[in-house]
């Protein structure tokens, strides 16, 4: 997804732009469209091809309300535009597709295992992984940073889940298909979509892993021991939540890294501020998260007739909160289209908000901080080495190709 500074007439007619179209995010300019709606119609009904509608929400305040108020806006019917109007088979079985109190039963033990305190001892290992991944930069040849970064999350999430290293590349490929099924890279040899087969392969894989009787001392073992509403967790729930954890890990870190490095290419003075100590890696990571907004939206369904931003919302209507838009809201962020590695405060919603705040946020922050700490010790300046290609996905704002070279320190 291109990250532009809107000015003048939008490149696309906002009123005729289909924000559900995955290909628009590969070649279009969603930030200009979101800005139009923030200013003209922050809460409004939009349609997708076929006539189905949803309530579009583009401001920080209303997005926060939707994500926080699980009583009025349920997660049980699906959280992605790609399943608009359908029933989610994972309802009350998977963290992301459940509401409290079920959500709490599934989330609390996982959140504790993925807390910053529990993960602190893994920082050196994550740093070594980052160093290993960055090694090709030292050769001076063009290197596709975005493509290389897809391997990064599995290096720590795969280890936490106890998954064999030999399986990591295939699991990465399948999760990419799951979040970007419309992207050309997700098509098979005949040109067809691979989404259904990718889901089958992932669920079959975790079914085999979770059904094994050998006691596990890893994140999957923790899931197998959960109690949900005074009963032992079922096998299908273990499978769904393995999928949930893996998907969440694989869609954040690589795209934040690629988008942040892309921002450094466009704003080299910001990278220099980082090297000179005018900003911390921690603050740069937060700005990278805001700037990238890797999850473009979160969908909920209204459970009752209500009002949002002064507009009526009917019971049963889908509500799509655009996180990428909320993170450019002029009422919250000073000069929101300025990339600022020292930005403070930075109340971004890249990890969501409320009960569904990303359970893996501490792990993602550790991984990003260790990666960019390693970058600042190695790289004096990044330089572009080829065209940037964006992912065709209305759910993940991703860069799939970012060729760079680096002048080393």
N, C-alpha and C positions, 0 to 999 in steps of 0.2 A: 504494500500500500504506500503510495507516494505521500510524503509529509510536506505539505506546502504551506505557504503564508498567504492566505486568501487576500485578494485585493481586486477592486474593480468588479466587473461582471464575472460570475462563475463560469468556469470552462464548460460545465454541464448545466442544463436547465434543472434546478433542484426539483421542481414540481413534476418533472418527467423522468427523474432518475430512480431506478429501482435499486434501493439500498440492500435488497436481498440477493442481488446478482453477484455471485462470487467473482466473475471476471471484471467487474467494475473496480474491485480492489487491487487487481493486478495491473490495470492500465489507467484507471480513472483518478479522480481527486475527491475522495469522500470528505476531507476536512472542509472544503468550501461548501459542500452540501449540508453537512452538519451545522456549520456556522449560520447558514441561511435559516435553518429550522430553529436554532437556538434563539435567533433574533426575531423571527416572524411567527413561528408556531412551535414552541418548545414541547408541547404535548399535543399530538395530532394523530389522526388515523391515516395510515398508508396501506397500500395494497400490493400484493405480490401477483405475478402472472397466475391466472386462474380465478382471481376474484377474492381470495382470502385476504382478510385485513388484520392489522395489528395496531396497537397504540404505540407510537414512536415517542421516546423520551430522550431529550438531548442535553438537558441541563444537569449540573452537578447536584443541586438540591433535590430535584425530583428523582434522579437516578438513585441517590442515597436513600430516599424514602422507599422506593420500590424494593431495593435490595435489603433494607432493614426490616420492613414490615411483612414478615412471613405469614401473618394471619390474614392480611388482605391480598397478598401476592404470593401464590404458592409456587414451589419448585417441582411439584410432583408430576407435572404434565410435560416436562421437557424444558430445557434451558437454551436451545439453539434454534435460530430461525429455520434451519434446514428441516426441522420436524414440526413446523407450525401446523396446528390443527390436529395433530396426531396424539394418541395416547402413548405415554412412555412406559415400555415394559419394565423399566428399572425402578418405577415408582415405589418408594419405601424400601427399596433393596440397596440403593446406592446413595452415598453421601450427597452427591450433587442433585439427585432426584428425590430428595426427601425433605420434610419439614420437621421442626422440633415437635415432639420429643425424640422421634426415631432418628433424626439427623444427629442429635447429641449422642445417642448410644453408639452410633457408627463413628462419629468424629473424635470424641474426647480421647480415647486411647491412642489413636493415630496422631492427633495433634500433640500429645505429650511426647510420643516417640520422635516426632519431627520438630520439637521445640529447639530454640537456639541453644539452650543449656545442654540438652541431650546430644546435639550435633557438634558441639564445640570441639570435641576431640578429633573430629573428622576433617577439620580445616587443613591440616598439613597434607592429607591425602588428596583433597580437592585441588590444592595448590599444585601438587605434583602432576595431577591430570591436566591442569591448565598449561603447565610448562611443556608437557608432552605434546599437547595439541598445537601449541604455538611454534614448535620446533621448525616446521617448514618455512616460517618467515625468515629464518636466519640464512636461508640459501639465496635470498635476493631475487628469486623468481616470482612471477605472479602466483598468487595463492587465493583460492576461492574460500574466503573466510566463512561465509554463510553456509556453504555446503559442509565444511568441516565441523561447524558448530553443532550440527544435528547429532553428532556422536557424544557430545559433552554430557547431557543429562543422564544418559544410561550409565556413564562411568561412576556416578554416585547413587542414582536411584536403583539401577540394576543391582549394585552391591548391597544396598539397604534391603532390597526385596529378596536377596539371595538367589538371583537369576544367573544362570551360567553365562559367562562372558561370550561364549560362542553364539549365544542367542541374541545378543544385544543389537547387532546391525539389522536383523530381520524384524525385531520388535520395533525398532526406530522407524523402519520403512512402513510397517503396518499402521502405526499410530499417526504417521504423517498422512496416509491415505484417509484415516478416520476423520481428521480435522480439515482436510482439503480435498475432498473427493472429486471436485470439479477441476482441479489443477491438471494440466496435461501430463504431469509426471505420475498422476494417479490412475492413468488409463492402462489397460492391458494391451497386448499386441494387436488385438482387433479394433482397438479404439474405444472399447467399452469401459464403464466405470468399474472400479474394483472394491467399492465401499462394502457391499454385502459380503464378499469373500474375505475382506480384511477383518470385518467384525467376527465372522465365523472362525477365522484362524486365531484371532486374539482370545476369544472366549474358549475355544477348544484347548488352546495352550494353557490358559489359567485353570481350566477344569482339570487337566491332567496334573498340573502342579499342586493344586489345592486338594486333590483327592488322595495324594500320597499320604501314607500313614506315618512316615518318619517324622518325629518331632522337629520343628524348625525354630531356630533362634534368629529370626529375622522379621521383617515387617509383615510378610505373609503369615508367619507363625502367630504374630500378634493378632492379625485379623481372624485367624482360625479359633482364637480363644475368646473372642468377644461374646458378651451377653447382650441380647437385644430384647428389651421389655421382659426381663426375667426368663428368657429362654436362650438356649445356645444358638449361635448364629448358624444359618443354613449354608450349604455348599454354594447355592446360587448367589447368595449375598457376598460370600467371600470372593467369588469370581468377578462379580460386578465391581466390587471395591478395589480389587487388584487392577482392573481395567481403569477405574477412576484415578487411582494414584499414578499409574504409569502415564496415562494420557495427560494429566495435569502437569507432570514433570517435564514431559517432552515438548510441550507447546510454549513454554515460557522462556527459559534461559537462552536457547539458541537464537530466538528472534529478538530478544532484548539486546543481546550482544551484537548481532549484526546491525540492528538499527542504530545502536549507540555508536558503533564504529563508523557507520555511514554519516552520522551527525558530526563526528570528529573530522571526517573528510570535508564536510561542507563548512565546518566552523573550527578550523585548526587552532584558533586562539583559545577555544574552550579546553582543548586537550593540553595546550601549553599552560593554562591556569592549573590544571591538575598536576602536571609535572613540577610546576614552580611552587606548589603547596598553597595556592590561593583557594583551593577547594579540596575536600577530602574525597577519597574513593567512595565512602558511604553516601555522601550527598550526590556524587556523580551517578551512582547506581540508582538512587531514587529518581533523579531526573531522567535517566535512561528508561526507567519503568514508565514514567509519565509520558515521555516522548514516544515510546514504542506502543504503549497500551496494547500489549500482545493479544488480549482477548477483546475484540471490538465491541461485543455486546453480551448481555445476559438477558434471557427471556424468562418471564413469569406469567402466570394467569391470575386474573382477578377472581377472588372467591366470593365477592359481593359487589353490588352497585356502590360506587364510591366516586370521589373526585380527586383529580391529580393536577396540580398546577392550575386549579380553577376549571378544568375540563372534566366532563362526566366520563367515567369508565364503567362499562357494564359488566356484570358478573359473567364469568366465562371468557372474557376477552383476553387475548394475548397482549402482553405489554413488553416491549423491547426497549431496554435501557442501553443507550449507546455509550459505552465506557470511553471510547476514543474521543467522543464529543465532550463528555463531562470533564475529561482531563485537559480540555482547551477552553473551559468556561471562563470568560473574561471577568465574571463576578467573583471568581475564586483565585485565579492565577494572574499575577501581574505580567503583562506582556506574554500571553500564553504561547505565542508562536515563536518565542525566543528560546533557544536551547541554552540553558544556564546550569552549569555543573555545580554551582554553589546556591542554587535556588532554595530559599527558605522563607516562609513555610512551604511545604510541598504536600498538600492534602490530596494526592492522587488516588484514584480508584482502580489502579492497575490490577490489584489483587481482589477487587470487589469490596464489599462492605457488609456489615451485619453478620447474621449467623453463618452465611456461606462464604465468609472471608477465606481466601485460599488457605487450605490446611498446610500446603507446602511452602508458604511464603518464607518462613525462616530458612528453609533449605535453599530456596532460590536466592535469597539475599546473601547467604554465605557463599554459594557458588559464584554469583556475580561479583561479589567483593574480592574473592580470592583470584578470580580470573583477571579482573582489571588491575589488581595490585601487581600481578605478574606482568601484565601488559605494560604498566608504567615503568617497570624495572628493565624491560627489554626494548621497548619501542620509543624512538625519539619523534617520529612522525609517520603517519600512514599516508599513502598515496594511492589514488585510484588506478586500476590496471585493466579495466574493462567495463562493459555495461552492467548495470544492476537489474536483476529480474525479481519481480515481486510474486508472491504466492497468490493464486486465485482462490480466495476463501473469504466468505463473509463473516467468519467467526475468528480467524487468526490473522492478525496483521503481521505478515511474515515476509522476509527477504530470503529467497532461495538461492540466489547467486550474487556474490559480492567480491569480485576479484580485486585484490589489493597487493601492494608491495609495502615494505616498511624500511625506513632508515633507522638503524639500530642505535641504541644509546652507547 
